[in-house]
Amino acid sequence: MPEIRANGISLHYQWQGREDGPVLVLINGLLTDLSSWNGHLPHLTPHFRVLTYDCRGQGGSAKPDEGPYTPALHADDLKGLLDGLGLERVALLGVSSGACVALSFAARWPERVSALVLANGYGVADTAMQVKLTSWLRAMEAGGGPLRFDVSVAWIWGASFLNAHYEALKPWREKGTALPAHAVLHLIRGAMEHDVMGEAHRITCPTLLMTGDEDVLTPLSYSEALQKRIPHSRIAVLRQAGHCMFLEQVDSFARTAVDFLRQALPAWPGGRAS
């Protein structure tokens, strides 16, 4: 997997998809890596030139001792990645904390974003979010990665998914507990510092705010608050889906994103996606 020096650190990235398609950048959730998009790529690569990468602290990218890793810092990293690859304007699709990164980037450099999909994101880490994420920190301090994962399960996965597929979480528990402790702590603490509500009005591109009706970590009200600030935005709600809806309902999630992007993006050689 190639890597690039961006904003003073090494970032791992991967290209897939059609060479003549518009560039779509996928931004991971908090404690995941670019492999979390494997199920979505068959839906996306026929239409887009897809760039996946690991944020600072994730997967194969650098995990500096200095923290926290805030969404604003991740946005600086993303700018460095895009500059290094010679990409002037892209579409962004971020999930959870990845949505916060996309928000931070689009609010600061609106001219560089052609379309925006924000799934299960939030504009500010309010008191409720602070309390939720603090429980993850305390679990990490008390019992390391395994306890942190167990405490977060009910916040991340929807009730419908847990009732039907709880045993399927074992691989995610193993992956989620493999990250170095300092990186996990820096990622969580960084998410607690997020606040772009005062700048969200600067986002000028078509924006889709996606949420699940069973999301208890970032409920619908968070998307509604962002919709009031982002001029060209609308909300899509997936039914029987929790905060991790992009993994709970891979096909529905991908179809919803693709349908929006097909309408939002200008034509490229060969016409719109079909």
C-alpha positions, -999 to 999 in steps of 0.1 A, spaced: 0 0 0 15 34 -9 22 61 16 28 98 14 42 124 37 14 148 46 14 175 73 45 161 88 34 124 91 31 93 70 -4 85 57 -13 52 40 -37 54 11 -51 33 -17 -66 41 -51 -94 20 -67 -122 25 -93 -125 40 -127 -97 63 -138 -121 88 -156 -145 91 -127 -148 120 -102 -126 115 -71 -144 103 -40 -125 103 -8 -137 79 20 -129 89 56 -129 62 83 -147 61 115 -129 67 148 -112 34 156 -114 17 122 -92 16 91 -96 17 54 -105 -20 52 -139 -11 67 -149 1 32 -143 -33 15 -180 -41 13 -188 -7 -2 -162 -6 -29 -181 -28 -54 -209 -2 -52 -186 28 -56 -157 18 -79 -179 14 -110 -187 51 -108 -159 69 -90 -121 71 -86 -121 61 -50 -94 72 -26 -93 55 8 -68 63 35 -61 58 72 -63 89 93 -36 98 118 -37 71 145 -54 45 124 -44 14 104 -11 18 86 -7 55 91 15 72 117 5 73 153 25 101 169 29 103 206 17 139 206 -21 143 208 -50 147 208 -58 139 172 -86 164 166 -109 165 135 -93 198 127 -58 182 127 -72 153 106 -85 179 82 -50 194 79 -37 159 72 -63 154 45 -53 187 29 -17 176 29 -27 142 13 -48 159 -14 -20 185 -21 6 157 -23 -16 138 -48 -23 169 -69 -60 168 -62 -77 202 -63 -114 193 -58 -130 161 -45 -161 146 -31 -159 135 5 -178 107 23 -171 104 60 -187 83 87 -189 91 124 -157 109 133 -148 108 96 -178 129 90 -164 154 115 -132 154 96 -151 160 63 -170 188 80 -139 205 92 -123 203 58 -153 215 39 -159 244 63 -123 256 59 -117 249 22 -152 249 7 -138 255 -28 -121 221 -28 -152 200 -21 -177 192 -49 -201 171 -28 -203 160 8 -218 129 25 -218 131 63 -230 99 79 -237 98 117 -217 129 123 -221 159 146 -212 195 145 -201 200 180 -192 177 209 -219 189 232 -223 179 269 -241 146 259 -213 137 235 -187 145 261 -203 122 286 -206 94 262 -170 96 250 -157 101 286 -172 66 294 -149 52 266 -119 69 281 -126 56 316 -131 21 302 -98 23 283 -80 35 314 -96 8 335 -95 -23 313 -78 -14 280 -91 -20 245 -114 -50 253 -133 -31 280 -135 0 259 -150 -20 230 -175 -37 253 -186 -3 268 -190 13 234 -210 -15 217 -245 -3 228 -237 32 216 -223 21 182 -245 -7 170 -283 -5 166 -307 -26 185 -320 -44 154 -284 -54 144 -274 -64 180 -305 -86 184 -299 -104 151 -261 -104 147 -244 -98 181 -220 -128 176 -208 -113 143 -191 -85 163 -162 -107 174 -138 -98 145 -146 -61 151 -138 -66 188 -104 -81 179 -96 -53 154 -108 -26 177 -86 -38 206 -54 -40 184 -47 -3 182 -20 11 205 -35 26 236 -20 60 231 -36 63 196 -70 52 209 -68 78 237 -57 106 213 -85 97 188 -112 98 215 -99 129 231 -97 146 197 -133 137 189 -143 155 222 -128 188 209 -148 189 177 -168 221 170 -175 235 135 -210 249 141 -198 284 137 -182 277 104 -207 252 89 -225 279 69 -194 283 48 -200 249 32 -212 256 -3 -215 221 -20 -245 198 -21 -245 179 12 -263 147 24 -267 141 61 -272 104 67 -283 90 100 -299 58 114 -332 58 133 -316 37 161 -284 58 164 -281 67 201 -246 82 198 -254 108 172 -292 109 170 -312 126 143 -312 159 162 -275 163 154 -281 161 117 -311 185 120 -288 210 137 -263 208 109 -290 210 82 -300 244 96 -264 256 92 -254 240 58 -272 258 30 -276 230 4 -281 201 26 -308 174 32 -312 144 55 -316 107 47 -326 83 75 -320 46 73 -345 25 92 -335 -1 118 -300 13 117 -277 24 144 -246 46 146 -226 20 127 -252 18 99 -225 18 72 -215 -17 84 -250 -28 95 -266 -21 61 -237 -19 36 -259 -22 5 -285 3 15 -259 27 28 -239 26 -4 -269 29 -27 -281 60 -8 -247 76 -11 -243 67 -48 -278 80 -57 -271 113 -40 -236 117 -55 -249 109 -90 -272 139 -88 -248 162 -69 -216 158 -90 -211 174 -125 -209 151 -155 -175 136 -162 -162 120 -195 -188 94 -205 -216 111 -186 -231 106 -152 -229 73 -133 -254 48 -144 
